[in-house]
Amino acid sequence: MRLRRGIAIAVVAGGGAVTTMLVGLVTNAVSDESRWPGWLGWLQEHAWLSFVVLGVTMAGLTALLAGLSETRPPTPPGRPEDGAGPGAAQVLRSLPRDTAAFTDRAAELERLVGSVRASQERGEGLPVHVIDGMPGVGKTTFAVHAGHLLSERFPDGQLFVNLNGHTPGRTPVQAGEALASLLAAAGVPTQQIPVGDDVGAVTEARAVMWRSRLAGKKALLILDNAASYRQLEPLLPGGSGCLVLVTSRKRLVANEEVVMSVDALPPGHAVELFVRLSGRPADALGRDAVDELVRLCGCLPLGVSLLAARLRHHPSWTAEDLRARLVAARDRLGELRAGERAVTATFDLSYRDLAPERQRFFRQLGFFPGTDLDPHVGAALGEDSVVVARRHLEALYDDHLIDEQPGSRYRLHDLLRDYARGLAAEGDSMDHVQAVQRVCTYYLAALAVANGHTVRSGAAVPPAPDDTSRVETPVLGSRADALSWLETERANILACVRRANGLALYDLVVRLAAAMAPFLRQAGPWDQAVALHRTAAEAARHTGDQRARGDALAELGVVRRFMAAYPQAIEALNDAVTAYEAVDDRRGKAEALNQLGIVWYLTADNEDAARAQTDALALYRELGYRLGQANALADLGMTHRQMSRFDAAVEAQSEALAIYRELGDRYGEANSLRDLGVVHCLMGAYDIAARHHQEAFDIYLELDDRVHQAYALNELGVVRRLTGDIEAARTAHSQALTHFTELGERFGRANSIRHLGVVERVTGDATEAIRLLEEALGAYRELGSRGGEAASLSELGVARGIVGERDGAIEAFQRGLEILRGLGDRCGEAEALNHWGMLLLTSDEPTAARRHFGQALTLARDIRCPLEEARALEGIGRCDWKVDGPGHGVDSLRAAVTVYRRLGVSASVDDIERLLV
């Protein structure tokens, strides 16, 4: 939305007309909060083309785009049905808590800390430190403990990522997925994270953005449970100040690494750990029995911890009692390999010590498709209350059978997950299906609560299933709470979708995809959303539910539009229309037509866009769906504006504004006010335009939306300049520039620089104007904005002409007109022709100048753009005066004065009257 609005607000620079098409192209849906990411996708697509010409990869582009925002952007205004904005703000602090069970490892720690200290003191790049070893040996515990010890040396953040390299029931995390999580954690809005169908290109682009994000910073990154060097290599920061610790069961081979193998604890240290965790004096345990216990579990920290916990919870047992039980357990597991038998025996012993109801709860955890869970998920899996589930989880944590994670969440160690799944597999096979059904049902109920906060009033959201009345859902008291929960549970919900699909639970797949759609529209990454909606569409095909299939295809089309994959978006949306027609779902058909209209609008298929929005509007009116009517009207209004049908644009946008106000939709109201201001400015109604822009600014101020406040300031500045208040214009654009710079919003910043360039040109400093306009031109070209490029070129032509660079000026006008005609921007074309005509007139070429002014006059009158009409009339009059002598062209000059006076452009009136006198 920021980029969309930024371009929209820039439309009236340089005389107020040159960027009409630019307005249309980017403000792709005044009422649709989801559509600003679509514009970002458009920028990426078209910038890719120019970068290919320059020999620069898409990765280079995304690195540039990475600077768009340093923090999560404010919730964009727009479509409530488009759902939640980006997740809650992330911080670079995600290390799991340090464990009290950490024992010694002094030599390994000294080596690691010494290596880091030495590299930093010598000013050298920090090598990757790979920590390998067998399962259960304590690799992760060691890495986390080292991370906490070193955290002060890395003040810019400490991040922990589980790559699931050896997690039972989970495929290893792909590098691209891990990069998306890291970028989000580093504060990159997920809408700006690169997406696409080419996995390799997307991974490369995200890796470049990640390296750019960490450039010059001192951060610590723990990549836990890596499957291969290929998996982790794209995640490595490029700067020399970041430390990466990798844990893996495999011996990974790569260059410039420090490989540290973590072995089982020395017997003495294993005994020390056992004694400390058992809570008993060493002399009361019996050294021989303890020595045998730690030997039987292979001196693995995980096994030692479990055994000590057993003894601590059984005060009547002796160490010898525990040893006898462990020997018996090992005998039962004789078919396992020696290493597996050693640690699994400890699991078995701990499990058999649990009460029957806790044993069942533990087995159910093995069915969970996700990674970490909270008591609500535990309650769903175990068919218990949340209170009981929390008690079970806390007890299992005390027994060292699960690990505690930040945020009162829990996770099974990979080996324990495998053990729990094995136990569960021994029972009824239907238990698995029923457990997945229960947890999916819980997530559907919780998603309904979350969507109630994140999806704005009046939008259609998937209801909770009928059988969720007894499901306990988390308390989500605000939008921020809901967004935080959605981001936390995203991976788990998507894992549940995959498991449900594998179990042919197609109805649950369809429901979960629909419930996640509002969040994924905004939070992305969009390639993840594409996979989800494809799965849902196929699941709906299995069930024969055409309405559900239409919903999935429509969502797929929306996400494809965000990705600027317009042909695929049109295909999916057309298929959705067909599916809706098959079941006479008029609401669904209207939504799909509305989305189709937006895609055609973005591709400049204006007639198709207008037809689709008109058809959608008719259906919404039949249904009495007011929000849909407002959205279709707003989109239709922008289509009319893109076609230079200003009266029709005002009519449609005004009706949309009335409905948004009726619904109490403040963002919709502000957006419509802003668009009306843009159109009125192009029509020369500057007083009305200024009032609308001020009203929109006040609403954005009320909503604490600094980005859109800056856009409104730019628009106000343009009106002030056109009405002669140059200093007010300079102040407004300078304030907007400050906001955009602080927020890292590169497109809005380019707009502000261009506007300031025009101000400098108007005040007579053509040299400074050229400098600013060239800076803006470079930024637009980097972003792939053809409209912004055309606006800058038109103004550059004027400024270069002032300083006598005639050839450079003509070249700028020619290139600008070429772009404007390609975009179909007739108002911008009229402005450029007037500028070019004035250059020719001052170059003593009045005949050629008159031709340009004549073309501009025809265009301006055709589209009713009064400022360009007045400029063309003035130009024609001055040409006639120069060619035929004083006194000629007076009628044209007086007609120009009449229009200028009506517009309030007093400076131009004074110039002409001086000539006439």
Secondary structure, 3 states (H helix, E strand, C coil): CHHHHHHHHCCCCCCCCCCHHHHHHHCCCCCCCCHHHHHHHHHHHHHHHHHHHHCCCHHHHHHHHHHHCCCCCCCCCCCHHHCCCCCCCCCCECCCCCCCCCCCCHHHHHHHHHHHHHHHHHCCCCCEEEEECCCCCCHHHHHHHHHHHHHHHCCCCEEEEECCCCCCCCCCCCHHHHHHHHHHHCCCCHHHCCCCCCHHHHHHHHHHHHHHHHCCCCCEEEEECCCCHHHHHHHCCCCCCCEEEEEECCCCCCCCEEEEECCCCCHHHHHHHHHHHHCCCHHHCCHHHHHHHHHHCCCCHHHHHHHHHHHHCCCCCCHHHHHHHHHHHHHHCCCCCHHHHHHHHHHHHHHHCCCHHHHHHHHHHCCCCCCEECHHHHHHHHCCCHHHHHHHHHHHHHCCCCEEECCCEEECCHHHHHHHHHHHHCCCHHHHHHHHHHHHHHHHHHHHHHHHHHCCCCCCCCCCCHHHCCCCCCCCCCHHHHHHHHHHHHHHHHHHHHHHHHCCCHHHHHHHHHHHHHHHHHHCCHHHHHHHHHHHHHHHHHHCCHHHHHHHHHHHHHHHHHCCCHHHHHHHHHHHHHHHHHCCCHHHHHHHHHHHHHHHHHCCCHHHHHHHHHHHHHHHHHHCCHHHHHHHHHHHHHHHHHCCCHHHHHHHHHHHHHHHHHHCCHHHHHHHHHHHHHHHHHCCCHHHHHHHHHHHHHHHHHCCCHHHHHHHHHHHHHHHHHCCCHHHHHHHHHHHHHHHHHHCCHHHHHHHHHHHHHHHHHCCCHHHHHHHHHHHHHHHHHHCCHHHHHHHHHHHHHHHHHCCCHHHHHHHHHHHHHHHHHHCCHHHHHHHHHHHHHHHHHCCCHHHHHHHHHHHHHHHHHHCCHHHHHHHHHHHHHHHHHHHCCCCCHHHHHHHHHHHHHHCCHHHHHHHHHHHC
